[in-house]
Structure formats: structure tokens, C-alpha cells
Amino acid sequence: MNSPKNTPLNKIDPSNNTAPQQGDPLLVVKDLIKHYPLKASGFSFSKEKVHALNGISFTVNRGEILGLVGESGCGKTTTGRSLLRMIEPDSGQVYFNRTSQEILDFEKKKEDFNSLIKPSNSEIKKFSNAEERINFRAFPKKEMRKERLKLQYIFQDPYQSLNPKQQIGRIITEAPVEHGHIKSNQWESTALKYLDLVGLPREALHKYPHEFSGGQRQRINIARAVALQPEFIVCDEPVSSLDVSIQSQILNLLLDIQKELGTAYLFIAHNLSVVFYLCDKVAVMYAGNMVEEAPSRELYNNPRHPYTELLMAAAPKIDGKPLENPPGLEGEVPSLIQLPRGCAFQARCPLAIDKCKEERPQLKELSPNHRVACFRAHE
Amino acid sequence: MSLLEVKNLTTRFNLLEHQLIAVEDISFSLEENEILAVVGESGCGKSVTALSLMKLIESPGEIDPQSQVLFQGQDILSLSDEKLQKIRGSEIAMIFQEPAASFNPLFPLGSQIAEALKIHRGTAKEEALKTAEHLLDQVRIAEANRRVKDYPFQLSGGMLQRAMTALAISCEPQILLADEPTTALDVTVQAQIINLLKEQVRRYNMSMIFVTHDLELIDGFADNLMLLYAGRIFEKSSSVDFFKKPLHPYGEDLMKAIPRMGLFKDEIELFTIKGQVPPSHRRPVGCTYAPRCNKCFKRCTQEEPPLFNIGERQVRCWLYNKEDQK
């Protein structure tokens, strides 16, 4: 199977002869912001916005699994989709497959540009040219189309994400054929290879999605994503609609693929136990902000944000004890249209002080690799 | 006499192409103040069991005429619709999975709760509305006096499930039938609702049948549990005993397949149960779990095991056949 020999980025920028090394991060996200405008209805103009993402930053290394947890409406899916620009974020930087040096250089350029009080037209043009070459979010459409092949997406609902009129073999190989990764007469052999990889019977090749159960369809989804040999896959709640016995099959399949192909994942889920088990690092989101991020074992042993503690305490466990009634359990997520001024969690937080009502805490390093957005944790 | 006694419940769906046996020969009893969990994976028949208890099965579904559901000694399944109405919502109340789908979107919450009181208890309108407000307050909906006039769309999923609980307990039923009441909710909201249900069950001395797919929820919550697989009872046990050690290999496998909080991939590989639940019209001969079971032996593939009594517990597995052990 052919894989693209040159990244399109190398073609744009001939000076870039330092390909990213093993130690360089695969994906770096900085200050991602997305505010959905509320639809104006009738004659009224609404300026209100849903603050879905309010400045999210994180890094995924090669072959690493980053878990993203939080309750509905916290912005997990918006984050995942923004990375592939299935949703266009309002602002922020997404660096994919860049050396640390390149990122640093551009960040500096950006800082210089932002410090200009009144940039001239040529300065603006120069900056946006530079941005178009490195910031995923600013790529021109044509480049984006090619580059997106290296990032794939596995959807939550296996019943809605497969074309009911397409045979499984075609579903898996449509994109590789379309993009010239394989010749159109190779589709059968390629499809068979990936059916084997995800543990589906070879007869599946000419069958249709309705002939498969939820777990099997999720395997088809995984085969389709992996067939493009991506370096990074966003898995958006891939097991939440599956039964326990099927869930463990799919989780183990994802781990096998990661080991075999070295793919990195952003694993979006609401089930903390699953995320702790599967992921190397875990990030917790609340009301469009990232509140804590740490390696999974560290986060489990030493959660520092009160919301992380609440999530862990509220999750049902097999320990012979009734569900806990932790502080902050009562109460709801604030409206994303009118976010409170300070910390979004302050109204439910047992540790809140006056400062929390006034100022929004930033995600800051507590110890190496452990970041928390809470004033009290940093005291 | 038990509060509720179910004898040989079988519910079938006569589809065009084949007959689907959703639950087969299910017998159990529910005592006063008992919380019984009915647990299993999708398609095991747990919801159909709950619906059959209230005779809420519609054509092409049919409850076998041999089945009996004795509520205080009276067979619910043989009652006329008119008499059934008096029991539904009044003596036995239900809470469903999708709170948004359980309320009529066109009427305020308060009037929907008051309606139940008017019909079952003959309460006057004004008084019923007052009681509705009181009930909303009791399930801890803030500003109940204002919320009483709210329409369902104005409440979040968690709030609606609270309101649903208020509606269910409005007539102080003896049995609460909860069908996956927290599946559509977030974990913190789920914990709120579970705590609330437990509190209300205690307060009104109710019994509860709690249908769920989530074993983790049951532990520390239900007194007893009934594990279903492909329409059959596989194990009946107190939940303390079950979580100490499940008898049936299926229960054991399930417990090993659940990722537990605090387990990491570098320590342990999650157990996978091979294959999938057989569709009801293509169930294997013998034990329905045999093709997936790693303790399966010859007899399992030839003959379906009956329920064996092991002390207080019951299990459907040939491993527990006492005759073999002699």
C-alpha cells in the first residue's frame, strides 16, 4: 500500500528540512476558542453566544492516548471536531506534526505581530502567510483536504455513521481510493486486510451495515478510520452505546491497533473508569474549560481540582458501598450563554473563596505533567 | 405472602418472519421494602419484564396466558383495563429512561402531577396543585412554586427526572418500577437521582424494581439482583453475595470485563467475552451462553440447564448440578 511520500507542508515550505523527530509532539493545541452564535429568531437580533470552548490547550505525543472527560455540554466533542475542522474554531492554534522549534518560532512571530499597535497591510499579509503554513486552523482548503487524511474520526453512534447503501468493503476503502493511496482495483485486498485487523469475518466485504450489530459496526468504523493510516484518531465516545461485554472487545482492539500502528488517540468519553484504564494522560473539562490534566495514574491517585474529585466520587463503583454524596453534587453546570465571571465551578465548589468569584483560574503546572486550573490547588 | 409474585412470565412478539421470545419462564417475588435490580445487556428482556408486570405489552407482543403476576394475591394479567388503570400509577408507578419523553410537552409540570392525584385520589384541583408543588420541593427542585408552572422543555434532563420521580411517588405507590432511570444522565446527575430514589423509597416504605444494564450502579444500592441473559434468568442472588462472587460464569465474565476505577492498562488486560448475544430466533441448543462461555462442557451444548438452588441463591448453569457431583 502506498502512503503519501511527502507531506504537502514540505512542498509549501522548502526551507523546512527538519522533519519532526520521535521526541517532538504530534499535536499541539493552543487557546482553542469556539463560541456558537445563538440563532436570531424572528425580528430580534441576538448577540448571545454559547461559550463552548474558552481557550483549550493541550499536547498529544506520538503514539499517546489522551483522554478527554467531562459531562454533556462541557465541550469535549467540540474540541474533537475543531481539531479536524469539522467545526471551524473561532481562534487558536493547532500544530500538527511540527518540530518544537517551528512551533516556538511561530509563537514568537505571533507575539510580535500581536504587539503591533496598528499593523500595516503588508505586515498583516506576511503574518497570515506564515500562519497558513503552520497553523492547521488557518490552512487553505486544498491543503487541509490532504492534511486531514492523517487525522481521522470515529463517531459515537455506530448506527448513524455508516452509509446504509454502501458495502462494507467500499465503506472501508472509499477514502484511500479517492485520495490515491491505493489503486481502485486494489480495494478488495485492502479491505480484507483491514477486516482482518479489526477482527471481522471476511464475508463482511460485500455485506451492508444493517447486517451487523452495534459492536461490529464500531469495528467497521475503526477499520475505515485506520485504512487511511492516520497518525492521529479522534475517538468520540466510541464505546458509550455498547454493552459491557462488547465494550471490552472494542477497548482492547483500540489498544492493539495503537500498539501495532503507533497511532495516537484523543479519546473522548464520560466514563472515568474507561478513560483511566485506556489513556496515558487524562484531561478533565468543565463548561468549556480544561480544569485539570495529568497522567492517568497521577490523576487517579492525586486529583487536585474539586470537580475531578466530584466526578470520581459520583461514578458508581463495585466496592460494596452505596453511592457517595460528595460536596458539590447537588447543583448544575452553569449556563454556557452567560458564564459566571470567575471560575465556572465556583457555585458548586466546596473550597470556593472570594477570589474564585472574581477571576478565572488558568491551567497552571502543579508538578511536572500535572496541570490544574484552581486557585486553591496552587496555594 | 409476597407483595408481588411473578410466576412463569413469558412474553413473545409474533413478528412476520419469526417469533421473538423476549422473556421466557421468569419467576420471582418482591417483598415489602425490597429493592430488586433486574440487570442484563441489551436485548436480554429486562425492559420487557418491567412492561409485562404492568401489562403494557401491545400487539404483536403477547404475554403467555400461563403467566401470572400476583400483586397482593391478585393476578394483574387477568384484570380488565379499567381495573388495571386503578393500579397503574397508583399502586405501581413507573419511571422511564427518557425523562423528556415521559412528560406531555403541552402542559405544565404541576398540572401533570396534579392530574394523577385527581384521577387516583380524587383530590380537588387546587389542593392537587399544592401537593404537586410540595412534591417538587421534596425531590429538591429549587423554587418549586415557580417550577410548578414550567413546561417540560424549560427543565434540564436531571431536573425532569426529579419531576418524574415526584409524579411517580405522588400517589404513594407500593411499588416503584424504574426502567433505566439514569441512563440518559451524566454521572453527577445520576448520583443525585440514585440518592433521591433511595431516600424516597425509604420515606414511603416502597418496594422498587430497578432495571439497568449497569452492574456498578447496583452494588451498594439494591438488596437483591436478577441477572438476565437472552430472556432467561441466569442468576438470582442477594447483591452482597453476587458482588462477592457471582455463581454463573456469565456474571463472572461480566465482572472481569468492566473496567474498574483505578485499573490501568499496564497492570491488567481487560477480559473480553468473545462473540455476541445470540438473536432470539437463532438461540443455540442447550445453554444460550455456551458458545461464549469458557467453562462450557458437553452437556451445556446439548441440554438447557434448569435453575439450581444454591442456598438462598439460584443459578442456571450445569456446573452446579448436584447429581453430577455425587
Interface residues (C-beta under 8 A of the other chain):
Chain A: E71 S72 S213 G215 Q216 D243 V244 S245 I246 Q247 S248 Q249 L251 N252 L255 H270 N271 L272 S273 V274 F276 Y277 L278 S296 R297 Y300 L310 L311 M312 A313 A314 A315 P316 K317 I318 D319 G320 K321 P322 L323 E324 N325 L329 E330 E332
Chain B: E41 S42 R140 S156 G158 M159 D186 V187 T188 V189 Q190 A191 Q192 I194 N195 K198 H213 D214 L215 E216 L217 D219 G220 F221 V240 F243 D253 L254 M255 A257 I258 P259 R260 M261 G262 L263 F264 K265 E269 L270 F271 T272 I273 K274 Q276 V277 R292
